[in-house]
Amino acid sequence: MDAQQITIPTPDGGSLATTRRPGGGPAVVLLHAGVADRRAWEGVALDLRADHDLDLVAYDRRGFGDSPAAAPDSTFTHVDDLITVLDALDIREAVLVGNSRGGALAFDTALLHPERVSRVVVIGSAVSGMTDDDTPFDWQPDAASEPLIAASDDPEASVDDRIDALAHLWLDGPTAPAERVAGSARDLFGAMNRRIIELGAPGGAGGGDVDAWSRLGEVTVPVLCAWGDLDLPCDLPFLVETARRVGQGPGRVLPGVAHLPGLERPELVAGLIREVLERQAR
């Protein structure tokens, strides 16, 4: 069935722009990174629909893509918004696939609403409450990432220059050549981040107060942790530690990709999801 474009209202008067490809199989909800929106999952969804009759959902969190930022006085959380999406689409239980900040949302939801989550796949995942206070390593920006982080955050820089720095940092990978990823993937990255900058939602909005970092061992649903080998070197120890704390096997390192493998190599991420769905079917 063709993709359906749906606007889902939230209890506080907000709205969540949603793309659904309904099917008779398991529901898979694709949760985007903080430097992306639901369009980043288009290639993954098309790859999966080629051979699976899945119920595929991707939506823009507030302040991304076609979902407006929340009102300044809103006390919404992204977890509550995800449950709103599931309820609106009559999805009782879903496989959650989260990239970066979308991974943090998947973990938070698995902790707070385990009955609504069947499995979790996280890629280059953030984790709510992540800190180096309880690790044997300290987070220090590496030599390749530090200038790109500074350039992407520079309030005096032009939007184009900020987006170029963001693309090198997150799409190409800071240790890889600039513009390693070209063509439609790079064009879409630019469009998504231009929209994020335009909407200007506060970075911490909707985060809630889930300290998932200290509670990862409480996640009861099966989890697959993966990350690209070209992701930020300074973040790699945290990705390894996340997989260790979940305790469900070693993390999966994806060769030749950075922080957004679903955008540059959708078939690679679709393969991970297929693997998880096949385990679920056994």
N, C-alpha and C positions, 0 to 999 in steps of 0.2 A: 504494500500500500504506500502511496505517496506520503511525503512528510506533511504533517499537520502543524500549522503555526497557531499557537494558543497563547492567550494572555490570561494568567492565573492571578486573581486578586488575593491580597493578603488581608488579615483581619484589621490591620491598622491603616488601611487605605492605600497601600502600595500595590505594585503589580510586578509579576515575574514573566518575562518573555520566554516561551517554551517551545521547543521543537520536539514533536513526538512522531515516531514511526511505529505505529501499532502493529503488533503481531501476536501470535498465539503462544509463543515461547516465554521463557523467563524475562522479567523486566530488568533492564540494565540502565542505570542512571549515570550519566557522564558528567562529572563535576570539574569545571575548568580551573585553570591556574589564575593567579593574581595578575598576570600579564597577558590575559586572553579573555575570550568570552565563548559562548556556546558554539560559535562558528569553527573554533579550533578542532572540534570533534567530528566535523562533517566527513572527512576522509575515513576515519575509523568506522563511523556508522555505515557508510556506503560499503566498506569492505565486509563488515559483519553481515549486512543484509544480503550479500551475494550468496551465502550458503546457510544462514540461520534465520528462522522465523522468530525473531526476538521482538520484544516490546522495548524500543530504544527511546530514551528520553535525554535531552540536554536542555538546560535552561540557563539564563543569565542571572547571576546573583545581582543584588541591588547595587547600582553604580557601575554596571558593566553592560556593554552591548545595548539592547533595547529595553533594559530594566532601569527605570529612573532610580537615582539615589534616594535613600530613606529621608524622611523629614528629620530635621535636627533633633526634635524631641522624641523620636521613635525609640522604643526599647526593644526592637526586634532582634532576633538572633538568626544566623544563617541556618542553624539546625531546625528551628521552628519553621523557617521558610521551606526547607527541604521536606519536612513532614506535611506542610500545606500542599506542596506539589504532589506528593504521593497520594494524599487524600483526594485532591481534586481529580486526579487521573484514576482513582479507584485501584491503586497499586498497594497490595497488602504487604509485600516483601520484595526487596530488590537487591540485585548485585550493585554495589557502589564502586565506581571507578573514578578515582580522584587524582588529578595532577597538581603537584605543588600545594597551594592553598586549598584546592579541591580535595586533596588527600587529608588535610587537617580536618575538613568538614566531614569526610567519610569516617575518620576515627572518632570524632566527637559524637556522631550519630550512632555508631556502633556501640559506644559506651552508654549513651543516654536512652537509646531506643533499639536495643538488640533484637527485639521481636520484629522490627521492620527491615532488618538487614540479613541477607542470606550469606553473602560473601563480600570481601573487600579486595580491590586491587588498587595499590597506590604507586605513583610514579614520581620520583623526585619529591617526595612528600614533605611538607611542613607538618609540624605537630603543635597543637595548642599547648602553651606553657613550656615550650622547648627552651632549655638553658644548658650552659656548660658548667653550672655550679656543682653538679653531681656526676661529672664525667672526668676521666683521667686526661682529657684534652681540653684545650681552650680554643674558642673560635677566634681566629685572626684572619683578616682579609689577605688573601694571597696576592702576589705581585701582579698577576694578570687581572684579577677581579677588581682590585681596589680602585684603580683609576676609572674603570667602567661604572662601578657603583657610584662614585663621586660625580661623574659626568651625567649619569641618568637622573640623579637627584638635584642637579644644579638649577636653582630657581632662576638664575640669570641666563641660562642657555635657551636657545630656541627649541620649539617643540620638535622640529626635525632632528636637531642634534641630540636631544634626549632620546628620541626613538631610535636613532642610529646606535647610541650606546646601549640601550636596552636590548636591541636585536643582537648585538655582538655578545652581550653578557649571557642572555637567556636562550637565544635561538641558535647562534653559531657555537656558543661555548667560549669562555674567556681565553682559553689556551689555544683555540683554533683560529685560523685566519678570519678576519672580518669578511662578511658576505659569503661564508662557506655555504650557507643555505640561501638559495636564490629563488627567483621565479614567483609562482603564486603563493607559496608558503610565506615568503618574506613580505610580499605585498599585503597579505592578510594580517600578518603580525603588526605591520605598520598601521593598518586601518583599525585594528582592535585597540591598540595602545593610544592612538590619537583620540579614540572615543573615551577611553578611561581617563585621559588627561582632561578632556572636555567636560566630563561629568563631575570630576573632582571630588568623589566621595572620600570621606576620611578612611585611612587605611585600616584602622582598627574597628570600624563600625560592624556591628553584628557578630562580634567574636564570642560573646558570652563569657563565662568564667570557668570553662572546662579545663582542668589541668591534666590533659591527656598524656603528657610526657611522663608523669609519675604513675600513670594508670594503664600504660600500654599492656602490661601483663594481665589486665582484667578483660581485655577484648576476647570474647568467646567465639566469635564467628571466624571462619578461616580467612587468612590474610595472605596476599602475595605482595611483597615489597620489591620494587624495581627502580632503577635509575640509570641514566645515561652515563657512559664513561667520560663524556666531555662536559659534564655538569661542573659547577663551580668547585674547584679543588678544596676551598675552605669549608664547603658544606658536606663533602663526602663522608667525613667521620660521623656526622649526625645521621646520615642515611644508613650507614652500616649499623650504628647504635640503635636506630629505630627498629630495624629488622631483628636485632638481637633481643630487644625488649619485648617485641611481640612474641618471640619464641616459637615461630612456626616454620623454621628453616632459614637457611642463608638467603640474603637478598639476591636478586637477579640483576646482573650488570648487563646493560644493553649496549653493544658495541657501536661506536661511530655516531652516536647521537648525544645531544646535550639535554637541556631541561624540558624541552617540549617535543618529545619523540612522536606524540600523536599527530603533531602538525607536520613534521618533516618526513616521518616514516610511518604513516598510519597503519600499514600492513603489519608492522612490528608490534604495535600495541594491540591491534585486533587479534593477533596470534596469542598474546598473553590472556586476553579475555576468553578466547576459545578454549584455551587450556583450563582455565578456571571453571568454565561452564561444563566442560567434559567431566571434570572431577565431581561437580555437583550432580551430574546425571547418573553417576555410578551408584 
